[in-house]
Amino acid sequence: QVQVMESGGGLVQAGGSLRLSCTTSERIFSTTGMGWFRQAPGKSRELVASIGPSGGTNYPDFMEGRFTISRDTAKTTVYLQIDNLEPEDTAIYYCAGGLGTPKQFWGQGTQVTVST
């Protein structure tokens, strides 16, 4: 049973924008934190942004402000807006629910490729 599903990845030119979507169940969306992570080739998976059930957001210090996480309660969907894409943003982007709880739910990931 798929609990978390991402969409919206693709090939984009440097400087462009992309919005990723993550849809999950009502239970996961309304009661747990959700986040976006990414994993570039040869690198570890890293947190990009997270959002709590009340809408509070968190970004790692090294994220430059090009990433914006948001949520749509009616659609039980979390979004990641990425602006001014750079080749270094090329990675598989994963959505996770259940943050802050003993069990996390991971999507299968969506590929983002940024060309020069």
BELWO-V33845 format. One record per residue. N is the residue number from 1. SS is DSSP state (H for helix, E for strand, C for the rest). Layout:
BEGIN
n = [N	N]
ss = [SS	SS]
END
This chain:
BEGIN
n = [1	2	3	4	5	6	7	8	9	10	11	12	13	14	15	16	17	18	19	20	21	22	23	24	25	26	27	28	29	30	31	32	33	34	35	36	37	38	39	40	41	42	43	44	45	46	47	48	49	50	51	52	53	54	55	56	57	58	59	60	61	62	63	64	65	66	67	68	69	70	71	72	73	74	75	76	77	78	79	80	81	82	83	84	85	86	87	88	89	90	91	92	93	94	95	96	97	98	99	100	101	102	103	104	105	106	107	108	109	110	111	112	113	114	115	116]
ss = [C	C	C	E	E	E	E	C	C	E	E	E	E	C	C	C	C	E	E	E	E	E	E	E	C	H	H	H	H	H	H	C	E	E	E	E	E	E	E	C	C	C	C	C	C	E	E	E	E	E	E	C	C	C	C	C	E	E	C	C	C	C	C	C	C	C	E	E	E	E	E	E	C	C	C	C	E	E	E	E	E	E	C	C	C	C	H	H	H	C	E	E	E	E	E	E	E	E	E	C	C	C	C	C	E	E	C	C	C	E	E	E	E	E	E	C]
END
